[in-house]
Amino acid sequence: MDDRLAGIEVFVATAESPSFAQAATRLHLTRSAVAKSVARLEARLGVRFFHRTTRRQSLTEEGTVFYEYCLRALGELKAAEDLLEWGKGMVSGRLKVSMPVLFGHLCIAPLLSRFARKHSGLGLEMSFNDRVVDLVEEGFDLAIRIGTLPPSTNLVARRLGEHKMAFCAAPDYLQRRGMPKTLEDLRQHDAVAYTRLGRVLSWQVLRDGRSEEFKPAARILADDMQAVAASAVAGLGIAWLPYWLVHRFLQTGELTELFVDHASVSFTVNAVWPYMPRLPPKVRLAVDLLVEELPPLLSAIEAASLGGA
């Protein structure tokens, strides 16, 4: 009984990966350690689990049957552990979270750090990246995503709140070029625009409650929002940025918000995780924390921004 479960988790991870090397990366082991673990399991049971070539691997018939049973068994063990942890109000294991770089640094990481401090048995791994990660393939428990989500049968999402955008420019720029009085005036001004994957992101304005998009006449382009904000502060043009990034510049007077009387475009902030029959307590409690604490944080930032405008 002591060795009955030895190597099972390694086998399952290997079965779900295209190669031993990728399984090793997922498990934070060496490729050699993964290969030896699978070989020991095959020797103990007297079967061969994988067809191997230089380019790929696939499960044998015996391997497929064993994988299905192992998956169910591990699922039941995990459910039992989660039930016990939930009953004790404890959170353990490692929580791996993907989040946008700047929004993650400024708004999400502080909340999750407090969450980890509260639960001493929890390991926290935060990944800051603006690309859309594959949660299952890359082993993430949770991702924070901004904007409309595409339909998915494999992912579950929960709305955390929304953040608002602001048109802003440096007082020096407005003194030189004049204050735009209407949204149409924006087209006559220099813009500092944000790019992603080589594309200039459109600006959005609200008219009669409906969002309209247009491409700004961008003098300055940057694929980093901090650089966009810095260029606006330097007087190089008008920028369209989230309050959570520019609020401190609005408060200090380094930037002036435009069209304060117009309703601001908002983007939804979502927590996304892979579908599973029973959500682990570490994910459930982390999402509950973000639902509770992120909206007041964003509201306070927006209120302070408007107060300093």
Phi and psi in degrees as a GROMACS rama.xvg file:
@    title "Ramachandran Plot"
@    xaxis  label "Phi"
@    yaxis  label "Psi"
@TYPE xy
-61.8098  -38.4012  ASP-2
-98.6844  3.28333  ASP-3
-59.8237  -39.0638  ARG-4
-95.9504  -1.71758  LEU-5
-62.7861  126.391  ALA-6
85.671  -6.50187  GLY-7
-64.1882  -47.164  ILE-8
-64.8956  -36.5364  GLU-9
-65.1895  -42.3098  VAL-10
-61.0008  -45.3807  PHE-11
-63.1078  -45.2532  VAL-12
-62.1333  -38.1607  ALA-13
-68.4347  -40.308  THR-14
-63.2863  -28.207  ALA-15
-91.8897  1.90708  GLU-16
-116.257  152.297  SER-17
-74.5515  -12.5938  PRO-18
-156.795  161.957  SER-19
-61.8769  -35.9785  PHE-20
-63.4062  -42.6472  ALA-21
-70.3517  -35.1172  GLN-22
-62.4492  -40.2827  ALA-23
-62.5503  -42.387  ALA-24
-61.9522  -43.8911  THR-25
-62.964  -36.6795  ARG-26
-91.5137  -3.51249  LEU-27
60.857  40.8996  HIS-28
-123.124  172.332  LEU-29
-82.8377  158.25  THR-30
-61.4646  -37.3832  ARG-31
-62.1585  -41.2657  SER-32
-64.0588  -39.6262  ALA-33
-65.5259  -46.5537  VAL-34
-61.1692  -42.2538  ALA-35
-66.9277  -38.6383  LYS-36
-64.095  -44.5787  SER-37
-64.7946  -41.9361  VAL-38
-62.6225  -40.9351  ALA-39
-63.0143  -40.6811  ARG-40
-66.1681  -41.6016  LEU-41
-63.6829  -41.5762  GLU-42
-65.8465  -40.1158  ALA-43
-65.6136  -38.1234  ARG-44
-94.3995  -10.9127  LEU-45
71.0088  33.0449  GLY-46
-135.136  167.787  VAL-47
-112.249  126.238  ARG-48
-92.9701  -26.7923  PHE-49
-129.131  140.667  PHE-50
-87.7453  125.385  HIS-51
-119.814  135.326  ARG-52
-126.783  179.088  THR-53
-69.278  -20.1106  THR-54
-108.018  -27.2429  ARG-55
-155.084  173.353  ARG-56
-137.569  154.151  GLN-57
-147.843  156.276  SER-58
-75.6432  141.127  LEU-59
-74.7884  174.886  THR-60
-61.0896  -43.8948  GLU-61
-64.1471  -38.7826  GLU-62
-63.7705  -38.4995  GLY-63
-64.3421  -45.6814  THR-64
-63.0327  -45.5589  VAL-65
-63.5967  -39.9074  PHE-66
-59.9775  -45.1941  TYR-67
-62.1296  -42.2226  GLU-68
-69.2546  -40.3325  TYR-69
-62.595  -40.7609  CYS-70
-61.7942  -43.6827  LEU-71
-65.7097  -41.9215  ARG-72
-63.9247  -45.2332  ALA-73
-64.7839  -35.8097  LEU-74
-62.8418  -41.9267  GLY-75
-67.5292  -39.8486  GLU-76
-62.5053  -43.4345  LEU-77
-64.9221  -40.325  LYS-78
-62.1854  -40.2646  ALA-79
-64.9796  -42.9534  ALA-80
-62.8872  -43.6859  GLU-81
-61.8599  -40.2367  ASP-82
-62.708  -43.2297  LEU-83
-65.6705  -43.9888  LEU-84
-63.4441  -41.727  GLU-85
-62.1503  -42.1618  TRP-86
-64.4866  -32.0005  GLY-87
-88.7334  -4.19285  LYS-88
69.0084  25.5743  GLY-89
-106.665  150.1  MET-90
-126.729  131.185  VAL-91
-141.986  -179.981  SER-92
90.7135  -163.162  GLY-93
-120.212  128.643  ARG-94
-103.256  115.239  LEU-95
-106.828  118.848  LYS-96
-125.02  133.215  VAL-97
-102.76  139.961  SER-98
-152.2  153.644  MET-99
-59.2151  148.535  PRO-100
-59.107  -63.5584  VAL-101
-72.8499  -45.497  LEU-102
-61.1484  -37.5424  PHE-103
-63.9778  -48.5189  GLY-104
-60.9531  -44.2973  HIS-105
-86.4805  -30.4249  LEU-106
-120.792  -37.2321  CYS-107
-91.4208  -46.9478  ILE-108
-57.0399  -42.1409  ALA-109
-60.4402  -37.1575  PRO-110
-70.494  -43.0407  LEU-111
-69.9143  -31.2796  LEU-112
-64.3487  -40.0839  SER-113
-65.8545  -36.0909  ARG-114
-62.204  -44.3534  PHE-115
-67.0636  -35.5406  ALA-116
-66.2043  -34.5865  ARG-117
-70.6181  -33.6199  LYS-118
-111.5  93.1631  HIS-119
-66.6538  -21.0722  SER-120
-85.6531  1.26134  GLY-121
-98.137  133.724  LEU-122
-96.4139  138.859  GLY-123
-121.936  125.289  LEU-124
-121.613  113.677  GLU-125
-108.044  128.543  MET-126
-116.122  123.219  SER-127
-103.794  111.216  PHE-128
-158.493  136.05  ASN-129
-87.33  -3.42844  ASP-130
-82.3017  161.298  ARG-131
-85.9763  108.297  VAL-132
-79.6908  156.135  VAL-133
-88.0483  104.949  ASP-134
-59.8927  -44.1524  LEU-135
-71.955  -49.1201  VAL-136
-62.5385  -36.7515  GLU-137
-99.7725  4.4176  GLU-138
74.9064  29.7404  GLY-139
-88.3527  139.422  PHE-140
-81.9175  -28.1744  ASP-141
-156.841  147.098  LEU-142
-136.649  146.86  ALA-143
-105.313  124.09  ILE-144
-130.699  143.295  ARG-145
-111.899  134.995  ILE-146
102.044  -175.79  GLY-147
-69.4195  132.755  THR-148
-94.1773  139.789  LEU-149
-70.7218  153.935  PRO-150
-60.0322  143.707  PRO-151
-153.637  138.786  SER-152
-95.7171  -9.94791  THR-153
-101.801  -11.3317  ASN-154
-120.881  150.494  LEU-155
-116.633  139.616  VAL-156
-126.688  148.569  ALA-157
-135.21  131.337  ARG-158
-72.3324  127.412  ARG-159
-97.8677  -20.7881  LEU-160
151.276  -157.795  GLY-161
-149.138  153.85  GLU-162
-122.306  148.79  HIS-163
-104.246  156.862  LYS-164
-109.078  157.615  MET-165
-140.256  137.996  ALA-166
-83.6332  132.318  PHE-167
-150.818  158.118  CYS-168
-154.875  162.065  ALA-169
-75.227  144.081  ALA-170
-53.0244  -37.8441  PRO-171
-61.3222  -42.8835  ASP-172
-63.6693  -44.6252  TYR-173
-65.9581  -32.629  LEU-174
-67.5785  -37.8607  GLN-175
-76.5273  -40.3235  ARG-176
-107.482  -11.4156  ARG-177
92.2258  153.2  GLY-178
-83.6453  121.935  MET-179
-64.6291  130.383  PRO-180
-96.7538  -25.1009  LYS-181
-128.822  164.215  THR-182
-63.7384  -29.8273  LEU-183
-65.0742  -29.3346  GLU-184
-62.7661  -22.2474  ASP-185
-58.3525  -31.1123  LEU-186
-68.6245  -17.5799  ARG-187
-93.9058  1.82866  GLN-188
-110.713  157.975  HIS-189
-68.9008  143.743  ASP-190
-121.913  146.633  ALA-191
-108.646  111.442  VAL-192
-115.434  150.981  ALA-193
-94.6794  135.62  TYR-194
-117.988  147.368  THR-195
-136.276  130.48  ARG-196
53.3835  37.0088  LEU-197
81.0533  2.70559  GLY-198
-110.307  139.057  ARG-199
-77.609  124.537  VAL-200
-75.0251  133.58  LEU-201
-66.7695  150.31  SER-202
-87.4757  151.812  TRP-203
-124.788  138.272  GLN-204
-128.297  155.392  VAL-205
-102.938  128.334  LEU-206
-128.607  119.631  ARG-207
52.102  40.2817  ASP-208
79.7458  1.06891  GLY-209
-113.388  142.898  ARG-210
-87.3044  133.76  SER-211
-122.243  143.508  GLU-212
-111.039  147.494  GLU-213
-152.577  153.325  PHE-214
-84.3113  124.472  LYS-215
-71.6383  151.989  PRO-216
-79.9753  85.4756  ALA-217
-80.7688  119.165  ALA-218
-85.0386  -38.3078  ARG-219
-119.403  132.181  ILE-220
-121.063  142.951  LEU-221
-152.33  143.656  ALA-222
-96.4945  20.1968  ASP-223
-135.351  123.515  ASP-224
-66.0239  -29.9694  MET-225
-62.6971  -38.9136  GLN-226
-68.0738  -35.9822  ALA-227
-61.3602  -47.5688  VAL-228
-61.9228  -43.101  ALA-229
-63.2895  -38.8464  ALA-230
-67.0778  -37.4512  SER-231
-65.5836  -42.7716  ALA-232
-60.7614  -34.4569  VAL-233
-75.2929  -2.42201  ALA-234
86.0418  23.4476  GLY-235
-90.6739  -5.05792  LEU-236
154.841  -173.959  GLY-237
-90.0149  138.708  ILE-238
-123.883  155.312  ALA-239
-120.438  106.709  TRP-240
-139.317  159.228  LEU-241
-72.2234  147.44  PRO-242
-56.4323  -37.8622  TYR-243
-63.8408  -18.0014  TRP-244
-94.7773  -36.8903  LEU-245
-103.728  0.0868127  VAL-246
-59.9195  -36.1284  HIS-247
-68.9193  -31.7201  ARG-248
-73.3429  -33.0422  PHE-249
-68.1873  -38.0398  LEU-250
-69.2919  -36.771  GLN-251
-82.8025  -10.5483  THR-252
86.5734  2.59762  GLY-253
-69.2783  -24.6502  GLU-254
-128.487  150.958  LEU-255
-118.158  131.325  THR-256
-79.8002  139.303  GLU-257
-101.234  153.646  LEU-258
55.6228  46.3419  PHE-259
-59.98  -31.3097  VAL-260
-80.1694  -8.4348  ASP-261
-88.1527  147.157  HIS-262
-64.8663  141.352  ALA-263
-93.9068  142.465  SER-264
-68.6824  138.712  VAL-265
-121.306  151.774  SER-266
-122.731  137.187  PHE-267
-75.032  140.063  THR-268
-107.212  126.838  VAL-269
-124.161  148.282  ASN-270
-99.0621  134.272  ALA-271
-129.985  137.432  VAL-272
-147.038  158.671  TRP-273
-65.0078  142.185  PRO-274
-65.2803  136.594  TYR-275
-152.132  148.663  MET-276
-57.5198  -39.2746  PRO-277
-125.44  119.458  ARG-278
-77.6014  127.069  LEU-279
-60.2608  144.353  PRO-280
-54.7965  -36.8067  PRO-281
-61.2519  -36.8052  LYS-282
-76.7271  -45.0951  VAL-283
-58.8504  -46.8052  ARG-284
-71.3149  -34.5114  LEU-285
-64.7266  -43.1669  ALA-286
-65.7775  -42.9065  VAL-287
-58.2314  -41.1048  ASP-288
-61.9327  -45.6483  LEU-289
-65.7707  -38.7416  LEU-290
-61.4818  -38.406  VAL-291
-77.392  -38.9665  GLU-292
-104.139  -23.5098  GLU-293
-70.4256  -46.527  LEU-294
-57.4576  -44.5985  PRO-295
-61.8851  -35.6765  PRO-296
-62.9141  -47.7241  LEU-297
-66.605  -38.0723  LEU-298
-63.7346  -40.8897  SER-299
-65.2912  -38.9598  ALA-300
-64.4699  -44.9098  ILE-301
-66.346  -38.3501  GLU-302
-64.0893  -42.1796  ALA-303
-66.4615  -35.0008  ALA-304
-65.1242  -46.6345  SER-305
-66.1337  -34.7745  LEU-306
-66.2985  -29.7572  GLY-307
-93.258  -5.58529  GLY-308
